[in-house]
């Protein structure tokens, strides 16, 4: 191997390493198994940008679950859609939840049944607290903020993008 080809190879490998380090320090992958009883999103693989932590209603975010629940331990990684931000009103009904994001037709009965609760117990109107946001899934069995509460902004890992 000549000095020139060695230099080009070293430069290419060094560039690949630097690009990988930059990518890895900013991004991570998230996974939500389709068909899993706990699946609440239409995507399976998500790219999570750890540098995007400002909550914008309508976007997906990865975060650490803020409380211990009957199904999941506090701190577990979740990916859900932000449907309301601090100061906004959330009207949770039996069949439809209304937020700034719009009308979300996800009935309470599936998750409430799994909890052994009456769905009516979760019907309420609330204002999202300062430095918090309201998270919801996209599928009927979604276990989300309607059941376990608002997510502190400090728990956000980053914005999630569905890959497939």
Buried (B, 14 or more C-beta within 10 A) or exposed (E): EEEEEEEEEEEEEEEEEEEEEEEEEEBBEBEBEEEEEBBBBEBBEBBBBBEBBEBEBEBBBBBBBBEEBEBBEEEEBBBBBBBBBBEBEBBBBEEBBBBBBEEBEBBBBBBBEBBEBEBEEBBEEBEBEEEBBBBBBBEEBBBBBBBBBBBBBEBBBBBBBBEE
